[in-house]
């Protein structure tokens, strides 16, 4: 039934299956955890609540929606960041790294998108 | 050990961490993956995301150097490529990075952008995880320990 060549895949799958069963068993045996009744993912919930009445221009105008909520939530975040200074520092460093690397990645991706279709012919001819 | 081989497995480890921490945050249904510790999942996901972006940058620069040097050698372990699964990984990675950056940067300022990006990020995760399982299945011969191959060769 099983292809012998694919045996490592099934071995790996069985290791993962055991791990999943162990984590599930640990999760269900822990009485302190309360499993939520929500079945929808966060993305589905947000898309149902927000994207239903969002227009395309809203995507290009950050900060124009739910201004009062944003202001209050930002205030809460600021206080939280003061309490967790190290986390905030990590957040700043990682955000700076992300903002620095993103344009280079996009430029590199554009370069590859232009050059990749050519090299097959280009490399074979050389 | 070859550079593309190291990059491949570093990529696999970082992607696994991102997938597990991301799925744990995706909704209550999958919270058990990290014992419902969403705060830790968030920190782990963000730190792994930076490594993921850094690895992407390294692979893109490596590929650009190879093209500029007209390097013809085949790199079977290289994560990105001009066709097949390499191209699929390249496109999905770019979408993951762009939507991830949108969620990261606009979380506090625009619910519309966050909801839009999060929905794409979420659905793409299931597609990427399914594709990784298929990729492991197709390339499962590579999971064999090289020593065994050498012994068989003798």
Interface residues (C-beta under 8 A of the other chain):
Chain A: X5 X6 X7 X8 X9 X12 X23 X24 X26 X27 X30 X33 X35 X36 X37 X38 X39 X40 X41 X42 X43 X44 X45 X46 X47 X49 X50 X51 X54 X58 X59 X61 X62 X63 X64 X65 X66 X70 X73 X74 X77 X87 X90 X91 X94 X95 X97 X98 X99 X101 X102 X104 X105 X106 X108 X109 X111 X112 X115 X116 X117 X119 X120 X122 X123 X126
Chain B: X25 X26 X27 X28 X29 X30 X31 X32 X33 X35 X36 X43 X46 X47 X49 X50 X53 X54 X56 X57 X60 X61 X63 X64 X67 X70 X72 X80 X82 X90 X94 X97 X101 X104 X105 X106 X108 X109 X110 X111 X112 X113 X114 X115 X116 X118 X119 X121 X122 X123 X136 X137 X140 X141 X143 X144
